[in-house]
Amino acid sequence: METWACSQARRVPAVEGHNGHVSYIHADAELPPVAVIDRSPIHTRHKIIFGVIALLGAVAWAVIAFARGETVNAVWFVVAAICTYVIGYRFYARLIETKIVQPRDDHATPAEIFENGTDYVPTDRRVLFGHHFAAIAGAGPLVGPVLATQMGYLPSAIWIVIGAVLAGCVQDYLVLWMSTRRRGRTLGQIARDELGATGGAAALVGVLMIMVIIIAVLALVVVRALQQSPWGVFSIAMTIPIAIFMGCYLRFIRPGRISEVSLIGAVLLLLAVAGGNWVSETHWGAAWFNLSPVALSWFVIVYGFVASVLPVWLLLAPRDYLSTFMKVGTIVLLAIGILIAHPTMQAPAISSFAGRGNGPVFAGSLFPFLFITIACGALSGFHALISSGTTPKLLEKESQMRLIGYGGMITESFVAVMALITASILDQHLYFALNAPAAQTGSTPTTAAHYVNGLGLSGAPVTDEQIRGAAAGVGERTIVSRTGGAPTLAFGMSQVLHQVFGGAGLKAFWYHFAIMFEALFILTTVDAGTRVARFMLSDGLGNLGAPLAKLRNPSWRPGAWGCSLAVVAAWGSMLLSGVTDPLGGINSLFPLFGIANQLLAGIALTVITVVVIKKGLLKWAWVPGVPLLWVLTVTLTASWQKIFSPDPNVGYWTQHFRYAAAKASGKTAFGSAKTPDQMTDVIRNTFVQGTLSVIFASAVIIVLVAAITSVFKTIRGDGLPLTEDDPVPSRMFAPSGIIPTVVEREVQSQWDALRLAPLGQSG
């Protein structure tokens, strides 16, 4: 926190020195300090430790990049990722904090200023980290790297780790900073305020439409993972009453007892997971919780609406915090399993499909579609919506933004690394049997074996008996064409975990546990995303003025309910179309999801760059500017190909016109569509997807032009002024990191004593 010492010392009423390195900031002479500034220099032993970490990371990356074959052990990926994250968080994130963010803990955050018990609630940093991580970590870091394994492990690993440190973490951190300084406004509204009416309108419309697509795809992945799975449905359903209990416990029974309620919640969660297996084997459990895709979709839709309108402390924050136990715990368990079992990578460093672009999992060359497919694991526009949606309305102190914004994205990137490893350690014949569509594999072990053996993969050919045995080993009737990424991740996790925990007898348990874990992982993004989309819609409509001006208050109940209903209806209709799509909802929607998500990141980084320049920090504009140029190059290239490519496997419009021509010629079946109704579905869906691709790309181009115009005006001195709100003095204290420092514990004890003091003795 030494990064903002000088500016605070000039602007607050009093600063008291302590041991030469620590200063206390008082916003009110009658209260304990509201902030602590620690200028302690880095010690020599710390420099040595960080030097060793950097050297170890460099060695690990060298092994990954240059070693080939069975000599490449998965352990090197874990080591390279962790070392890179440590260096990035300690030094690059601190540079951004020092030069750009300059947090001010003597200023009240929106949660403190507007606390209303519904949307604005100062939330313990540990709970908020859990909520933020759970909200941002959806399908992308799990599914994207699994699908991208088709291209090989090397480019995927580099983009996931380096892309996160230099791009994804930067975006999440700086959007949270922008929104916190603007009373928690959404990204679309910030764009309108900073770029002007035209660019802002394009951003508002584009961001909201992209958000709908993202939520629909995330919900679709949940549905595909939970359909006909009583165990998973029961376990996921039980997290709702557990979260409500935790929210009430912290609010009314034992306020502030985070460790206590965490232990209770973790025990209840484990009981729910264990109980799900028992419930699934009962007659009534199989009847109640064995849901079809359509029925499950309706339940997800209803849940999304309810979660978006209830007070955030009652369901959303505690449920996301609760799910973080399982998310982080499972990933740590998997990392431990990899370190113990040390499996080798079966996937090639760079596959033959990377250049040809004709892979069976998804069509398109390595550039740009690898970066589109990985999506959330390295850079995700969706995160910008959480960082400007729920999180800034719950933040206690500005100094916590580095932990939550930058640190939360690092954690998600590590999840993506684990997903990449689980897919890459599989026999590649099994990998493609799992992920190639049924139209190519024929859906049977015999036809699937024949198909994958003809792909020219390295290693011994696979037999149909081996494919049947692999399915039986995880308690499934078949693993052929279990597309979408989630089953592959679960299969890979079971391969690692059964070797370390329980042996072959628990392989099926670990597979189904992983399926449930993935569904829990993703559903937390659906509820938070719906709430954020509601904020965005109310912000956008509030700009129209007159009676709609009331919508600028996100907690106005009629507006909250109406906007939530509209948002849920939009993504719910796309979800229902996805579960009945003849081409497969994931196959059709995930490329659009990836492009939309990265285009949204382009909008976020554009707005960040403009704000940094308008604050007079032109020399530091490269921090968001470099990832901005990269993501615009990738996404606009991918958009061009999806719109204009003559390859029907890539271009939406080419596929649309082929099916339309087949129907016009009187054909009753064509391609993957086996009936006239299915042909109609394909024609409709490809039209919608192609149209949205045009709208999304156009919106980003308009925003970019508006941004360039705004920057030139700012440099000339006649641009729009910054829209940061005037600071309000803070009257509370909270530590910055997960673990408080000695000085922070000292100050916290003063505040605790003040709260417990009899009335009239607070001074």
Phi, psi and omega in degrees: 000004177295349186292336183242019187298309187297315183294323179293317183301331181278339194243357181251160186299321186210146175227127180247127178287155180207113178059017176081343184239343185242134176235147178252136182251123179251125172269342180215125183296340181273355184243159173297171181300146176261353181204155177233131177248120181248111180260018184302130181287159177286131184280162181300320180296326177292321177299320179295317180299312181293326176296318178295318179299315180297318180294317179298319178296319179297319178297316180299316179295324179296318178297315181297319186283326190247336179281151182224159174076209186289351179285347180273107181265144181298338180301324181298328179291319178296315181295313181299317182295310183298316179298318179295318179297317181298312180295317181298316182290319184288323188250309184288317178296323177293324176299314179298319179297319183290313190269333186243304190289309181047066185297148181235102181279353173276356175261136179288141175277166177305325180298323179284319184292315188250023184309122181226004177078001181241296181250326179257107183215112175302123190236135179311136186302328180290317176294319181293320175301316178298316178297313184297312180297316180297325182287321183278331187273086180255227184288329188307304184291346178266309187276316185305307180298328178297314179292323182290346178302336175308327182276348184112159186279332189293304180297326179295314182297317181298313183292319182299313186277304183292321178299322179294312184296320185264343185233297186300312180295322180298314180299310184299316182296312186283331174293318177300320177298312180300313184292321180297324179282357182232038174059032176077024180294153181283163182302316181299319180291322177298319178300317180295318182292324186267332185258346183101178189294314185293303179298322180294320179296317178299319180294315181299312181292313182298315182297317181295317179294320177297320180300320180298315179299315183298313181296320180298317180292318178299317178295324180295320178296320177299314181298315180296327181283330187257349183300136182053036179231085180303322180301307182296317182297316180297313183297318179294317181299324182290339178294339181289304177297328178297316180295319178298318177299316180297319179297315179292324180298314181286332184277320190238324189272304182224073182301136176084355182273071185294312182298320181296309182290332177296317179296316179298314181296320180296318179296315179297323179295315179297322177296322179295320179294313179295321180293333179299323178295317179294315181299320183296339182266355177273160180294313182291325179295317179296328182283319185278325190251002177270086191259145174285164179302320181292315179298317180296324178300318180294322177295319178295321179298312180297317179299317180301320179293311183299315182295333184278344183249341177290155175306139188297330181286341187278321185228308191297303184296311180293327180290320178293320177297317179298314182294335179296328176304312182288321182297302182293319180300317181292319180294319176297318178299318179295319178298318177298317179300319179294319180295328180276312183282339184034064178290158179260156182279123178270334178288151176285162177298312174223123185275168177291336180288341183298324180268323183284328179073020182243033181296149181286338182282313173207148182272152179121154182279170181305310172260122011256001197283341173298317184286333175286319185290317181294322173049249192299338183295338181235318181207128184220123175294332179301324180300326180297331180284325175289319180293343176240018182241268182278319189300312181294342178275357180241354187288131179279314186221147181296328182293346178278353185294326180294316178299312188280314182285300182287315182293324178296321179289325176300316180298318179294321179299322179294325174301317180296323177298317179297320178296319178298317181296315183298327178281326185281339180276352179285149168304127188294336174295318177293322179302313181284332174296324178288321194255344177287143181294157184299330180298336180263322183278340183079358173072358179244155179302323182293309180291326179294318178298317179298319182293307185291332177291343179266006182274354180076030181282155177283161179094173181291145177298154178263150178253163178295329178293323177294322178293318177296319180295323178296320178293315180297326182296334178252014175075026180245153177285328179206151172242005183287129176056042171272071188286169178110347176093322184299312178298324178295317178299316179297319179296315179294320178297319179294326178298321181280310190291327182290337178288334185253324185236094169106342179078188185298333181296337181256010182298316179295322178299313182295326178297310183288329173299317180294322177299315179294320178300317180295318179297318178297319180304315190276324184297328179296336177282329180294314183291316178294321179298321178296319179295317179295318178298324176297316176301317182296316181295318180292323175299313183296314180291330179296336178293342182284347175074197182054222183298332183287350180299334178299336182291347177295340173271105186294347182261002175294117194299311179302319179293320179298315181292317181295316180293322178297318180297319180294317180296313181297321178297323182292306183284334178294321179294322177291325177298314180296325177290328180291322183286345179247011183288124180298333179277356185090118185303318181295314182299325183276319189268333185295319175300320178293321175301312182298314180295314180299318181297317180286327174297322177296321175298323177298319177296315181298313181292329176296313180295319178301313182299318178297315181296318179300317180292319180293337177278003180083022182249045184303323182293344179252010180293343178294337182300307172274339186291320180296308176298332177297312180299320180294312185291327176293319178299314182294309189288320180290328174295314179296320179298317179302315181292320179293334181272318191248353184298134177282352179281117182296339177283345181249309187277126178297315186289324176299316177296319180299311184290329177295315179291322179296319178294322179296319179292320180295332180279359177097003179291144179257354177210144181200132179058231181281346180276124184259351181224163176300323179296321178292325175297319177298320178298316180296316180300315180294313185293318179293328175296314179297315182293319178295318179296316179297324178300319179294316182296315182298312181297319180296318180299318181295319179296318178298316179298318181296316179297317179297323180293315179299318178298317180296321180294315180298320178294322179295316180296325177285341179098008181236029180276174177295143179287159174297149183252023175297142179280154177295139182291149176240132181300139179275150177230037177209166179227148174204144177295162183271319185257175178302315179255118181295148173284171179301316181294319179295322177295324178297313180292320179300322179295327177294318178292321178297319179295324179295319180293328183271350183291147177298152180304132179097351180247014184293338180283000000 
